[in-house]
Amino acid sequence: VMGYTATGPTVASGTRAGSGQVSGSVGAGAGQRLLPPGQRSGPVAPALPAYISPQDEAYKAKYGQPGGWDLLRVSPAERRRLHWLQVFAAALLTPSLFYELFSRLPFFERAPLPPDPAFLPALLAMLPLAPSGALLLNTDHGWQRSALLNRFCAGLAITLAALGILEPTWHSFFQDGAPPLHALTLLALAALAGTLGSSQSISSRLLAGASWAMKRFRLPTLALIMIIGVSLGLSLALGTSLSLLTPLAVAAGATVALALIFRIDRLIGHP
């Protein structure tokens, strides 16, 4: 009906004033109208949209947004420690997986352990695998080729130095005793050296110092790097009996030294 207005008490909450002015909120049923917000009185509870559940909002506040992967509420320092622990675990598991597969080859009656010469290939495989595993999780390099090569070469050098120093030290104190503990110590040290050597701070300092020395004393620096690499490679073979695989350790040390030299030359020519 045109021009019809409700004259009865149509107030849902509130009272009808004597002057005909309505206070409160008016129901929106048949024959009723809603008042503008400015004419409403009393507190109005914020209404959630129909598709939002209060329980869902409480879960989001407690556990985070759906699809996220932030299960722990930790401080930035704790988060950094957890990150480096994960990087170390990756550097440890990568050569461990290789050793597990290598030891299951059909021509091994039992898993090779030092001083068995068959353990030497597994030991040499730790050199590239430990820093590679660390770089898989420590992705602050942004997957840039130059940054990856810098940190991989530094990780190779640090891992070779750590294992090359440990082998004669272990042989001096324990001789050929405790082969499982010997292998586990080598694996843990390789993971630690690969993690530290492939980090941004240590790798940049190592390459910067080597570049400085090569710019000023090129031939002595080249000779020193090669001598150290070959010596460390030879010391890797001290924990195993002499065999046809012994020259392989020397070649591995020389390869790491050459990789470091070529990378430093590249950085000097294209800084």
Rosetta blueprint (number, residue, H / E / L):
1 V L
2 M L
3 G L
4 Y L
5 T L
6 A L
7 T L
8 G L
9 P L
10 T L
11 V E
12 A L
13 S L
14 G L
15 T L
16 R E
17 A L
18 G L
19 S L
20 G L
21 Q L
22 V E
23 S L
24 G L
25 S L
26 V E
27 G L
28 A L
29 G L
30 A L
31 G L
32 Q L
33 R L
34 L L
35 L L
36 P L
37 P H
38 G H
39 Q H
40 R L
41 S L
42 G L
43 P L
44 V L
45 A L
46 P L
47 A L
48 L L
49 P L
50 A L
51 Y L
52 I L
53 S L
54 P H
55 Q H
56 D H
57 E H
58 A H
59 Y H
60 K H
61 A H
62 K H
63 Y H
64 G L
65 Q L
66 P L
67 G L
68 G L
69 W L
70 D L
71 L L
72 L L
73 R L
74 V L
75 S L
76 P H
77 A H
78 E H
79 R H
80 R H
81 R H
82 L H
83 H H
84 W H
85 L H
86 Q H
87 V H
88 F H
89 A H
90 A H
91 A H
92 L H
93 L H
94 T H
95 P H
96 S H
97 L H
98 F H
99 Y H
100 E H
101 L H
102 F H
103 S H
104 R L
105 L L
106 P L
107 F L
108 F L
109 E L
110 R L
111 A L
112 P L
113 L L
114 P L
115 P L
116 D L
117 P H
118 A H
119 F H
120 L H
121 P H
122 A H
123 L H
124 L H
125 A H
126 M H
127 L H
128 P H
129 L H
130 A H
131 P H
132 S H
133 G H
134 A H
135 L H
136 L H
137 L H
138 N L
139 T L
140 D L
141 H L
142 G L
143 W L
144 Q L
145 R H
146 S H
147 A H
148 L H
149 L H
150 N H
151 R H
152 F H
153 C H
154 A H
155 G H
156 L H
157 A H
158 I H
159 T H
160 L H
161 A H
162 A H
163 L H
164 G H
165 I H
166 L H
167 E H
168 P H
169 T H
170 W H
171 H H
172 S H
173 F H
174 F H
175 Q L
176 D L
177 G L
178 A L
179 P H
180 P H
181 L H
182 H H
183 A H
184 L H
185 T H
186 L H
187 L H
188 A H
189 L H
190 A H
191 A H
192 L H
193 A H
194 G H
195 T H
196 L H
197 G H
198 S L
199 S L
200 Q H
201 S H
202 I H
203 S H
204 S H
205 R H
206 L H
207 L H
208 A H
209 G H
210 A H
211 S H
212 W H
213 A H
214 M H
215 K H
216 R H
217 F L
218 R H
219 L H
220 P H
221 T H
222 L H
223 A H
224 L H
225 I H
226 M H
227 I H
228 I H
229 G H
230 V H
231 S H
232 L H
233 G H
234 L H
235 S H
236 L H
237 A H
238 L H
239 G H
240 T L
241 S L
242 L L
243 S L
244 L L
245 L L
246 T H
247 P H
248 L H
249 A H
250 V H
251 A H
252 A H
253 G H
254 A H
255 T H
256 V H
257 A H
258 L H
259 A H
260 L H
261 I H
262 F H
263 R H
264 I H
265 D H
266 R H
267 L H
268 I H
269 G H
270 H L
271 P L
